[in-house]
Amino acid sequence: MRIVAVLETTLKAGGAHNQSLNALFQMKRICEGQFDLQVIAFDKQTVEVLIDKGFDGVLVQFSLLDKIKVRILNSFFGKYILSAKTLFTFEKKLISCQTDLVYFTGPSLWATHLKKTNYIFTLFDLAHRDFPEFPEVSALGEFQKRDALYFSTISNSYITLTDSKELSNNAGKFYGVNPGRLLHMPYGPSPDLERNSTTVTEVIQFYKLPEVYFFYPAQFWPHKNHIRVLEALSVLNNQGKHYHVVFSGGDKGNIQHILNCAVELSVDSQVHTLGLVPSEHIKGLYQGSCALVMPTYFGPTNLPPLESWSLGVPVIYSSHLAGEAGGAALLIDPDNAESLAEAMETVLDPDVRKDLVSRGYLRLKAVEDERVKCEHELLERLIKFKNRRKCWA
């Protein structure tokens, strides 16, 4: 049986790209010795990265006419065209590759283009339902786009993968999905953390960072709540305690707002924005920090806590995401700068740090054990599909 995975993200997508890559490594482990796995991407550089990481990466490109058709299909009028029985270019390409099952490593409009080919869908979150006040999930019709996509794809998928039991339960509730068609699959730390990493000293020298800093690797989306970190620095400054924070991640239209706020709060000299950093620098940035500070709103899970635990770095995390933290983080109110400032001061205590690091290793082990169990369940479902796929030509 041939499984074709679709990787749509690029490095600029940040966490979503890392999650998709982690999912590919996972699927590669599951398929080994059982199924043929091929990965298609739409960007030449992404394909080169895939091949470098040991995948059978294939570049798929579309003609100008095909691109115009795709724009129409993904528009408001597309739903009327998609109701027809005609196969579209994307699915024709899959069929030409003798694809039995498509694996979308993230939420994908391409799933709505499939008429004959079965697929696995991936759901990262339901943030538009949980926090519709944030513009990135509601403005300019984004809420309606997401809801329409999930309504039309999750119910039709052979399996929909989520990152947690909580997300699976909510997907079933919101979209009326048979629970047997949902499977939670916990994330793991990025494999890139162990690949050609630079040392802490090299990273600090390269970016000219202070010896003591808090680290927040996140794209500059409003929901990432960088503003609360700035306010916490201001609170600490008023107490005579001056700390630094390092932000890494691409601009999603919000970075200038953050920089302006840093100036207004008189903390701009304590804030270091690195932009998107090479993967080989991430490990050093984590290990050189005194803690991960992550007052994000969206969840229910995120990669940075897992990566921090794997590297022995204490975690400060939003309290409403306590389910992922599992007692291995200092929990804060993401709406309250004083709460975050207190945690930033507390985590510098050597005994607190030692306890958090120990709890982090235990938490990561629990997550890994759960992931192994879920991978076995996914393998069983893939074997079932292989047997059922024999029933038709």
C-alpha positions in Angstrom: 0.0 0.0 0.0 1.3 3.5 -0.9 0.7 6.4 1.5 1.4 9.8 0.0 2.0 12.6 2.6 1.3 16.2 1.7 3.6 18.8 3.2 2.3 22.3 2.5 4.2 24.3 5.1 7.6 25.9 4.7 10.2 27.0 7.3 8.4 30.4 7.5 5.4 28.7 9.0 7.3 28.2 12.3 5.6 25.9 14.7 3.1 24.5 12.2 6.0 23.5 9.9 7.9 21.8 12.8 4.7 19.9 13.8 4.3 18.7 10.2 7.9 17.6 10.1 7.5 15.7 13.4 4.4 14.1 12.0 6.4 12.9 8.9 9.1 11.4 11.0 6.5 9.6 13.0 4.7 8.3 9.9 8.0 7.2 8.5 8.6 5.0 11.6 5.2 3.6 11.5 5.4 2.7 7.7 8.8 1.2 7.8 8.6 -2.4 6.7 4.8 -2.1 6.3 3.9 0.5 3.7 5.5 2.7 1.0 5.7 6.3 2.1 6.2 9.2 -0.3 6.0 12.9 0.5 5.0 15.6 -1.9 5.6 19.3 -1.5 4.9 22.4 -3.6 8.2 24.2 -3.0 11.6 23.2 -4.3 13.5 24.1 -1.2 11.0 22.1 1.0 11.6 19.1 -1.2 15.4 19.5 -0.8 14.9 19.6 3.0 12.8 16.4 2.9 15.4 14.6 0.8 18.1 15.8 3.2 16.1 14.3 6.1 15.8 10.9 4.4 12.3 11.1 2.9 11.2 10.2 -0.6 10.4 13.8 -1.5 8.7 14.7 -4.7 8.0 18.2 -6.1 4.5 18.8 -7.4 4.0 21.9 -9.6 1.0 23.3 -11.3 0.6 25.2 -14.6 -0.8 28.7 -14.6 -4.2 27.3 -15.7 -4.1 24.8 -12.9 -3.4 27.6 -10.4 -6.3 29.6 -11.6 -8.6 26.5 -11.3 -7.4 26.0 -7.7 -8.1 29.7 -6.8 -11.6 29.2 -8.2 -12.1 25.9 -6.3 -11.0 27.5 -3.1 -13.3 30.5 -3.5 -17.0 30.9 -2.5 -18.1 29.4 -5.8 -15.8 26.4 -5.5 -18.3 24.5 -3.4 -20.7 24.3 -6.4 -17.9 23.1 -8.7 -16.6 20.6 -6.1 -20.1 19.0 -6.0 -19.5 17.7 -9.5 -18.0 14.3 -10.2 -15.0 15.6 -12.1 -11.6 14.8 -10.8 -9.3 17.7 -10.4 -5.6 18.1 -11.2 -4.4 17.5 -7.7 -6.2 14.2 -7.4 -5.1 13.1 -10.9 -1.5 13.6 -9.8 -2.1 11.5 -6.7 -3.7 8.7 -8.8 -0.8 8.8 -11.2 1.4 8.1 -8.3 -0.7 5.0 -7.5 -1.7 6.5 -4.2 -3.9 4.4 -1.9 -4.2 6.8 1.0 -3.3 10.5 1.4 -1.9 11.9 4.6 -2.4 15.6 5.2 0.2 16.7 7.8 -1.9 19.7 8.7 -5.4 21.2 8.0 -5.6 21.4 4.2 -8.0 22.7 1.6 -6.6 20.1 -0.8 -8.7 17.5 1.1 -11.8 19.1 -0.3 -10.6 18.4 -3.9 -10.6 14.6 -3.4 -13.4 12.7 -5.0 -12.1 9.1 -5.0 -9.0 9.0 -2.8 -9.2 8.3 0.9 -7.2 10.5 3.3 -6.0 11.1 6.8 -6.7 14.6 8.0 -4.7 16.5 10.7 -6.3 19.0 13.1 -3.9 21.3 15.0 -6.5 23.2 17.1 -9.9 24.7 17.3 -8.7 28.1 18.3 -11.3 29.9 16.3 -13.9 28.2 18.5 -11.9 28.7 21.7 -10.7 32.3 21.2 -12.7 33.9 18.4 -11.7 37.4 19.6 -8.2 37.0 18.1 -8.1 38.4 14.5 -5.9 35.6 13.1 -8.8 33.2 13.6 -11.8 35.4 13.0 -11.1 38.5 10.9 -12.0 38.7 7.2 -14.1 35.5 7.3 -11.3 33.3 8.8 -13.7 31.8 11.3 -16.2 30.8 8.6 -13.3 29.5 6.4 -12.0 27.2 9.2 -15.4 26.0 10.2 -16.4 25.2 6.6 -13.1 23.4 6.0 -13.5 21.2 9.1 -17.2 20.5 8.5 -16.4 19.3 4.9 -13.2 17.3 5.7 -13.2 15.8 9.2 -16.3 13.7 8.7 -15.1 12.3 5.4 -11.6 11.3 6.5 -10.6 7.8 7.2 -8.9 9.1 10.4 -8.5 12.6 11.7 -5.4 13.0 13.9 -5.4 15.5 16.8 -2.7 16.4 19.3 -4.8 15.5 22.4 -7.8 13.7 23.8 -9.3 17.1 24.6 -9.1 18.2 21.0 -10.5 14.9 19.7 -13.5 15.3 22.1 -14.1 18.9 21.0 -13.8 18.0 17.3 -16.4 15.2 17.8 -18.7 17.6 19.7 -18.5 20.6 17.3 -18.5 18.6 14.0 -20.6 15.5 14.8 -17.7 13.1 14.1 -17.8 9.4 15.0 -15.3 9.1 17.9 -13.9 6.0 16.2 -12.7 8.2 13.3 -10.6 10.5 15.6 -7.2 9.5 17.1 -5.1 11.7 19.3 -1.4 11.6 18.6 0.8 13.5 21.1 3.6 15.6 19.6 7.3 15.1 20.3 10.3 17.4 20.4 11.7 18.3 17.0 14.4 15.9 15.8 16.3 18.9 14.6 17.3 19.6 18.2 19.9 16.9 17.9 21.1 17.7 14.4 24.2 19.8 13.9 23.4 22.1 16.9 25.7 25.0 17.8 26.8 25.4 21.4 25.3 27.8 23.9 28.5 29.9 23.8 28.4 30.1 20.0 24.7 31.1 20.0 25.2 33.8 22.7 28.2 35.3 20.9 26.5 35.1 17.5 23.4 37.0 18.6 25.2 39.1 21.2 22.9 38.0 24.0 23.2 38.6 27.7 24.2 35.7 30.0 20.8 35.6 31.7 17.6 35.7 29.5 14.2 34.2 29.2 13.4 32.5 25.8 10.2 32.6 23.8 10.3 30.9 20.4 7.0 31.9 18.7 5.7 33.6 15.6 4.5 37.1 16.2 0.8 36.3 16.2 -1.4 38.3 18.6 -2.4 35.1 20.4 1.2 34.4 21.3 0.8 37.2 23.9 4.3 38.7 23.6 2.8 41.8 25.1 2.3 40.1 28.5 6.1 39.3 28.6 6.9 43.0 28.0 4.5 44.0 30.8 6.0 41.5 33.1 9.5 43.0 32.4 8.1 46.4 33.3 6.6 45.1 36.5 10.0 43.6 37.4 11.8 46.8 36.5 9.6 48.7 38.9 10.8 46.3 41.6 14.4 47.0 40.7 14.9 43.7 38.9 16.0 43.9 35.3 15.9 40.9 33.1 16.1 40.2 29.4 13.9 38.2 27.0 14.8 36.7 23.6 12.0 36.3 21.0 12.6 34.2 17.9 10.0 33.7 15.2 8.7 35.3 12.0 6.5 38.4 11.8 2.8 37.7 11.2 1.9 41.4 11.1 2.2 42.1 14.8 5.9 42.6 15.5 5.9 46.4 15.0 3.1 46.6 17.6 5.2 44.6 20.0 8.3 46.8 19.4 6.3 50.0 19.9 4.9 48.6 23.2 8.4 47.8 24.3 9.4 51.4 23.8 6.3 52.7 25.6 7.1 50.4 28.6 10.8 51.4 28.6 11.9 47.7 28.2 13.1 47.9 24.6 16.7 47.6 25.7 15.8 44.3 27.4 14.1 42.7 24.4 16.0 40.8 21.7 14.1 39.9 18.5 16.0 37.4 16.4 13.5 36.7 13.7 13.4 33.2 12.2 16.6 31.4 13.3 18.4 28.4 11.7 17.3 25.1 13.2 20.8 24.4 14.4 20.6 27.5 16.7 17.4 26.5 18.5 19.0 24.0 20.9 21.6 26.5 22.1 19.0 29.2 22.5 17.0 26.9 24.8 19.9 25.7 26.8 21.3 29.2 27.3 18.1 30.5 28.7 17.0 30.5 32.3 13.5 29.4 31.3 11.0 29.1 28.5 8.3 31.8 29.0 5.2 31.0 27.1 2.0 32.9 28.0 0.2 31.8 24.8 -3.6 31.5 24.5 -3.9 28.8 21.9 -3.6 25.1 22.6 -4.3 22.6 23.9 -0.7 21.6 23.2 2.4 23.4 21.9 5.9 22.2 20.9 8.2 24.5 23.0 7.3 22.9 26.4 8.2 19.5 25.0 11.5 20.8 23.6 12.3 22.6 26.9 11.7 19.5 28.9 13.9 17.4 26.6 16.7 19.9 27.1 16.4 20.4 30.9 15.0 23.9 30.7 12.3 25.1 33.2 8.9 26.0 31.7 6.5 28.9 32.5 3.2 28.3 30.9 -0.4 29.5 30.6 -2.6 28.0 33.4 -5.5 27.1 31.1 -3.1 24.7 29.3 -2.3 22.8 32.5 -3.4 19.6 30.9 -0.3 19.6 28.7 2.0 20.8 31.5 1.1 17.9 33.8 2.6 19.5 36.8 5.9 20.2 35.1 5.6 24.0 34.7 5.0 27.2 36.6 1.5 28.1 35.6 0.5 31.7 35.1 -2.6 33.7 34.2 -1.9 34.9 30.6 -4.1 38.0 31.2 -2.1 39.1 34.2 1.4 40.6 34.0 2.0 40.4 37.7 1.4 36.6 37.6 4.0 36.2 34.9 6.5 38.5 36.6 6.2 36.5 39.8 6.9 33.2 37.9 9.9 34.7 36.2 11.4 35.7 39.5 10.5 32.4 41.1 12.0 30.2 38.4 15.5 31.7 39.2 15.5 29.9 42.5 17.9 27.0 42.1 15.7 24.6 44.1 12.7 25.5 42.0 14.6 25.1 38.8 15.9 21.7 39.8 12.4 20.5 40.7 10.9 21.8 37.4 13.7 20.1 35.3 13.1 16.8 37.1 9.3 17.1 36.6 9.9 18.0 33.0 11.8 14.8 32.3 9.1 12.8 33.9 6.4 14.6 32.0 8.2 14.1 28.7 8.5 10.3 29.4 4.8 10.1 30.1 4.0 11.9 26.8 6.4 9.6 24.9 4.8 6.5 26.4 1.4 7.8 25.4 2.7 8.5 21.9 4.1 5.0 21.4 0.7 3.6 22.4 -1.1 5.9 19.9 1.4 5.1 17.1 0.6 1.4 17.6 -3.1 2.2 17.3 -2.5 4.2 14.1 -0.5 1.2 12.7 -3.4 -1.1 13.4 -5.9 1.3 11.7 -3.6 1.5 8.6 -3.4 -2.3 8.4 -7.2 -2.4 8.5 -7.3 0.1 5.7 -4.9 -1.9 3.6 -7.1 -5.0 4.0 -10.2 -3.0 3.0 -8.4 -1.3 0.1 -8.1 -4.7 -1.5 -11.9 -4.8 -2.0 -11.8 -2.5 -5.0 -9.7 -1.8 -8.1 
